Amino acid sequence: MLNIYEGQFLIDALSTFLKENSGKVFSVLEVITGIYGELNAADAREVKNKVLNELSRGHRTGRFTRVPDQIGLYTWDYKLVNE
């Protein structure tokens, strides 16, 4: 993880990243890059499933939201997104 997220649980890092960028929508790849920086293909594959699982869990528990009618897009609070 990038230094600013180092030492945090993944779900907390995801929440921090999305909250700091509230009003913006991110794909899973953009979230991974935002938390881990640029990764090579092997490292990206290694963290992708972990990130997907935590994004799903965060959405289910109401920590952040999934963009309605879209696959793989997340935001802090969809009401803050200007369409």
VMD Tcl script that draws the C-alpha trace (Angstrom):
set ca {
  {0.00 0.00 0.00}
  {1.00 3.59 -0.43}
  {2.55 5.20 2.64}
  {-0.62 7.09 3.59}
  {-2.54 3.78 3.85}
  {0.28 1.71 5.35}
  {-0.74 -0.07 8.54}
  {-4.48 0.21 7.87}
  {-6.80 -2.70 7.29}
  {-7.78 -2.87 3.62}
  {-11.42 -1.95 4.34}
  {-10.23 1.15 6.23}
  {-7.86 2.14 3.43}
  {-10.70 1.76 0.91}
  {-13.00 3.88 3.06}
  {-10.35 6.57 3.51}
  {-9.58 6.68 -0.21}
  {-13.23 6.91 -1.24}
  {-14.08 9.46 1.47}
  {-11.13 11.68 0.52}
  {-12.39 11.56 -3.07}
  {-16.11 11.83 -2.32}
  {-18.16 12.93 -5.29}
  {-16.00 10.92 -7.69}
  {-16.68 7.46 -9.14}
  {-13.90 4.87 -9.38}
  {-13.49 1.56 -11.16}
  {-11.90 -1.32 -9.28}
  {-8.62 -0.74 -11.13}
  {-8.66 2.95 -10.19}
  {-9.27 2.04 -6.54}
  {-6.36 -0.42 -6.62}
  {-4.08 2.21 -8.16}
  {-5.27 4.82 -5.68}
  {-4.39 2.64 -2.71}
  {-1.38 0.68 -3.97}
  {0.06 2.92 -6.67}
  {1.23 1.46 -9.94}
  {1.59 -2.33 -9.74}
  {3.00 -4.88 -12.12}
  {0.58 -7.46 -13.51}
  {1.45 -10.16 -10.96}
  {0.99 -7.85 -7.97}
  {-2.25 -6.44 -9.42}
  {-3.66 -9.98 -9.77}
  {-2.63 -10.73 -6.19}
  {-4.52 -7.79 -4.66}
  {-7.50 -7.63 -7.04}
  {-9.57 -10.36 -5.35}
  {-8.86 -8.94 -1.89}
  {-9.94 -5.48 -3.04}
  {-13.06 -6.84 -4.76}
  {-14.07 -8.73 -1.62}
  {-13.60 -5.68 0.59}
  {-15.43 -3.39 -1.85}
  {-18.38 -5.78 -1.79}
  {-18.28 -6.00 1.99}
  {-18.05 -2.22 2.36}
  {-21.04 -1.77 0.07}
  {-23.09 -4.42 1.91}
  {-22.36 -2.85 5.31}
  {-23.05 0.70 4.09}
  {-19.54 2.12 4.45}
  {-19.62 3.34 0.83}
  {-21.79 2.79 -2.22}
  {-21.77 0.96 -5.51}
  {-22.94 3.01 -8.49}
  {-26.50 1.89 -9.33}
  {-26.93 -0.10 -12.55}
  {-23.15 -0.25 -13.11}
  {-20.74 -3.11 -12.58}
  {-17.50 -2.47 -10.71}
  {-17.95 1.24 -9.99}
  {-17.77 2.59 -6.46}
  {-18.02 5.96 -4.71}
  {-18.19 7.28 -1.16}
  {-21.81 8.43 -1.40}
  {-23.63 8.29 -4.72}
  {-25.80 11.28 -3.72}
  {-22.65 13.45 -3.91}
  {-21.91 12.49 -7.54}
  {-22.89 15.07 -10.15}
  {-24.22 13.22 -13.14}
}
mol new
graphics top color blue
foreach p $ca { graphics top sphere $p radius 0.5 }
foreach p [lrange $ca 0 end-1] q [lrange $ca 1 end] { graphics top cylinder $p $q radius 0.2 }
display resetview
